[in-house]
Amino acid sequence: MPDLLDSGRTEAYLRRIGAERPSAADAETLRALHLRHQMTVPFENLSIHLGQDIVLEESALVDKVLGGRGGFCYELNGAFAALLRAVGYEVTVLAARVFGKDQELGPPYDHLALRVVPSDGSGPWLADVGFGRHSHYPLHFGSRDEQPDPGGRFRITDTPDGDIDVLNDGRPEYRLEQRPRELRDFEATSWWQRTSPRSHFRQSLVCTRLTETGRVTVSGRTLVLTGADGDREQRELAADEVLPAYREHFGIMLDREPVVAPLP
């Protein structure tokens, strides 16, 4: 079991996401923390294109969030797991493989998600603040009914091999193993995601988060504002607008623009 965050870092993390220390580690609080995390800590792969290392250790992941940054699944859900444990939840790290556009599965340990058990006996819940566009709230891990959410209509289904598939609006998003894992189990695939020409994280540049009215995304030099009704406002940023856009929309302070390097 990883060491719990100390009180000071827990409080700093809660301030980072605009949340008070919960009085109880119950399902209602989990829902609130899950939403606040996605509205304040962006899903982003900037480190890959800035030449920054990604260390899959809880202390390093929490430091990155406290420093005003976000990350991709291993980082966001890894840090969120540390916060949840610190405020009283039982958390298990799980591995998943993401379905691609052609419905082929990605490599093992392609994605990291969390099984969370609150102290109120509810759940367990599938928490995932690191998939980019996903459910705003945790999904009931044991339910096989449709679960409506502002992010779509989700359903969890069983596979013949004992895994579970997570579907959004009928489309499979990822296949989740139910065996407990540790952060270090994801190191090899994290390296592949950062370096392989076949990895979409290596091929593209994205920074995105939920907002009160929808979502804001910077993809390369394209700014996209999405409303709750799905309306999109999109424009290309000039070179001198990119860093200010990261500051304004995500609170990310950079001294140079991240750029996707040519693939070998």
C-alpha atoms as one frame of an Amber mdcrd trajectory, in Angstrom:
protein
   0.000   0.000   0.000   1.446   3.421  -0.937   2.120   5.890   1.865  -0.718
   8.310   2.571  -0.255  11.974   1.774   0.504  14.030   4.848  -2.037  16.570
   6.063  -0.320  19.575   4.474  -0.101  18.060   0.996  -3.653  16.756   1.258
  -4.905  20.251   2.073  -2.845  21.708  -0.781  -4.308  19.167  -3.197  -7.856
  19.964  -2.068  -7.177  23.691  -2.557  -5.805  22.931  -6.019  -9.151  21.456
  -7.061 -11.255  23.963  -5.133 -12.601  21.493  -2.591 -12.976  21.467   1.191
 -11.682  18.593   3.298 -14.598  16.152   3.322 -16.290  15.279   6.578 -16.986
  11.770   5.302 -15.493   9.551   2.604 -18.909   8.779   1.133 -20.302   8.430
  -2.386 -21.613  11.996  -2.537 -18.191  13.419  -1.718 -16.540  11.096  -4.256
 -18.861  12.474  -6.940 -17.931  16.032  -5.987 -14.180  15.362  -5.944 -14.376
  13.491  -9.257 -16.054  16.453 -10.955 -13.852  19.113  -9.331 -10.708  17.264
 -10.418 -11.761  17.246 -14.069 -12.705  20.928 -13.957  -9.386  22.071 -12.485
  -6.642  19.574 -13.417  -6.329  19.256 -17.198  -5.829  16.125 -19.204  -2.646
  16.973 -21.119   0.399  15.399 -22.736   2.598  18.503 -22.824   5.491  16.839
 -20.977   5.989  14.409 -23.850   6.557  17.313 -26.245   8.594  19.420 -23.832
  11.132  16.663 -23.190  10.096  16.379 -19.535  10.338  13.067 -17.721   7.222
  11.353 -16.383   7.835   9.506 -13.121   5.163   7.038 -12.041   5.525   7.540
  -8.312   2.712   9.038  -6.253   4.862  11.773  -4.727   6.059  12.939  -8.146
   2.553  12.819  -9.618   1.083  14.806  -6.733   3.926  17.346  -6.997   3.091
  17.857 -10.664  -0.583  18.521  -9.884   0.308  20.843  -7.004   2.653  22.674
  -9.368  -0.261  23.632 -11.603   0.027  20.946 -14.234  -2.115  17.990 -15.292
  -1.142  14.869 -17.168  -2.494  11.797 -18.890  -4.170   8.747 -17.356  -1.294
   7.299 -15.324  -0.545  10.701 -13.834  -4.062  11.970 -13.204  -5.564   8.788
 -11.810  -2.343   7.987  -9.953  -2.435  11.346  -8.186  -6.203  11.169  -7.619
  -5.771   7.751  -5.980  -3.342   9.318  -3.499  -5.834  12.063  -2.650  -8.729
   9.642  -2.228  -6.744   7.374   0.083  -5.687  10.377   2.146  -9.290  11.378
   2.820 -10.484   7.886   3.693 -11.378   5.897   0.574 -10.237   2.380  -0.268
  -8.670   2.579  -3.729  -7.482  -0.149  -6.101  -5.505   0.613  -9.245  -6.736
  -1.253 -12.334  -5.296  -1.711 -15.822  -7.220  -1.328 -19.072  -6.744  -1.525
 -22.825  -8.320   1.241 -24.905 -10.425   0.494 -27.980  -9.102   2.298 -31.051
 -11.078   3.767 -33.927 -11.207   0.362 -35.606 -12.267  -1.248 -32.277  -8.931
  -3.003 -31.919  -7.544  -3.019 -28.394  -4.413  -1.092 -27.502  -1.438  -2.590
 -25.657  -1.669  -3.998 -22.118  -1.575  -1.304 -19.416  -2.786   1.177 -22.032
  -4.928   2.947 -19.436  -5.156   3.249 -15.650  -8.461   3.580 -13.790  -9.570
   3.242 -10.162 -11.914   1.023  -8.183 -13.064   3.061  -5.179 -14.947   1.891
  -2.081 -16.385   4.667   0.120 -16.781   4.365   3.878 -20.584   4.480   3.582
 -20.736   0.976   2.097 -21.903   2.128  -1.322 -20.358   1.100  -4.580 -17.762
   0.039  -5.428 -17.302   2.837  -7.957 -15.258   3.153 -11.131 -13.450   6.492
 -10.875 -11.604   7.839 -13.905 -10.396  11.443 -14.119  -7.726  10.575 -16.690
  -9.463   9.565 -19.903 -10.021  13.014 -21.361 -13.669  13.035 -22.399 -15.371
  10.571 -20.084 -18.003  10.423 -17.351 -18.242  13.498 -15.150 -19.102  11.304
 -12.169 -17.972   7.854 -11.002 -19.777   4.849 -12.472 -21.274   2.127 -10.299
 -18.859  -0.762 -10.732 -21.416  -3.472 -10.061 -24.287  -2.139 -12.160 -24.883
  -3.483 -15.653 -27.686  -1.013 -16.326 -27.250   2.119 -18.388 -25.815   4.948
 -16.279 -26.773   8.409 -17.612 -24.128  11.080 -17.062 -23.515  14.583 -18.483
 -20.658  12.985 -20.455 -22.863  10.378 -22.128 -24.858   7.236 -21.455 -22.470
   4.742 -19.920 -22.765   1.006 -19.431 -20.456  -1.599 -17.927 -20.624  -5.081
 -19.460 -18.885  -8.351 -18.649 -16.559 -10.134 -21.078 -16.187 -13.927 -21.367
 -12.668 -13.748 -19.898 -13.687 -11.990 -16.686 -12.798  -8.437 -17.711 -15.323
  -5.637 -18.078 -15.957  -3.280 -20.978 -16.867   0.365 -20.385 -19.175   1.739
 -23.083 -20.269   5.301 -23.784 -23.360   5.790 -25.947 -23.017   2.159 -27.047
 -19.392   2.470 -28.157 -16.726   0.509 -26.208 -14.127   2.841 -24.693 -11.855
   0.456 -22.816 -11.582  -3.087 -21.448 -10.770  -3.150 -17.760  -9.054  -5.954
 -15.868 -10.250  -6.579 -12.322  -6.906  -7.697 -10.894  -5.272  -5.104  -8.581
  -2.199  -3.383 -10.024   0.488  -0.962  -8.852   1.808   2.184 -10.506   5.107
   0.555 -11.405   3.224  -2.024 -13.498   2.454   0.743 -16.012   6.025   1.978
 -16.521   6.773   0.028 -19.711   3.589   1.104 -21.497   3.981   4.664 -20.234
   7.400   4.719 -21.905   5.825   3.298 -25.091   3.117   5.970 -25.019   5.795
   8.682 -24.789   8.163   7.335 -27.439   6.493   5.074 -29.995   5.532   6.536
 -33.381   2.397   4.387 -33.076   1.267   6.140 -29.897  -1.356   8.848 -30.412
   0.169  10.713 -27.449   3.438  10.871 -29.389   1.647  11.957 -32.566  -0.494
  14.750 -31.136  -0.575  17.565 -28.605  -3.582  18.190 -26.378  -4.627  20.014
 -23.216  -8.290  19.867 -22.152 -10.553  20.226 -19.129 -14.211  20.459 -18.225
 -15.709  23.915 -17.633 -18.937  25.161 -16.087 -20.402  25.464 -19.577 -18.756
  22.556 -21.416 -15.085  22.030 -22.226 -12.013  23.973 -23.291  -9.278  22.347
 -25.385  -6.014  23.463 -26.947  -4.873  20.952 -29.555  -1.632  22.056 -31.159
  -2.454  25.666 -32.033  -6.220  25.119 -32.234  -8.426  26.480 -29.440 -11.802
  24.751 -29.118 -14.571  25.912 -26.769 -17.383  23.369 -26.499 -20.725  24.307
 -24.948 -22.995  22.090 -22.875 -25.242  21.686 -25.908 -22.332  20.466 -28.028
 -21.859  23.713 -29.977 -18.196  24.306 -30.835 -16.293  27.547 -31.252 -12.920
  26.916 -32.863 -10.086  29.137 -33.994  -6.415  28.915 -34.817  -4.030  30.623
 -32.413  -1.196  32.808 -33.589   2.255  31.801 -32.349   2.248  34.546 -29.705
  -1.188  33.462 -28.426  -0.322  29.864 -27.528   1.397  30.380 -24.171  -1.195
  32.952 -23.027  -3.929  30.427 -23.927  -2.347  27.807 -21.666  -2.169  30.377
 -18.857  -5.695  31.698 -19.300  -7.573  28.456 -19.761  -5.512  25.994 -17.702
  -3.301  28.036 -15.376  -0.252  26.380 -16.964   2.835  28.562 -17.099   5.297
  27.563 -19.807   8.469  29.270 -21.003   8.275  27.735 -24.477   5.652  26.274
 -26.759   5.367  22.473 -26.824   5.710  21.193 -30.376   5.199  17.692 -31.765
   8.579  16.511 -33.026   8.724  14.837 -36.458   8.112  11.116 -36.300  11.022
   8.875 -37.310
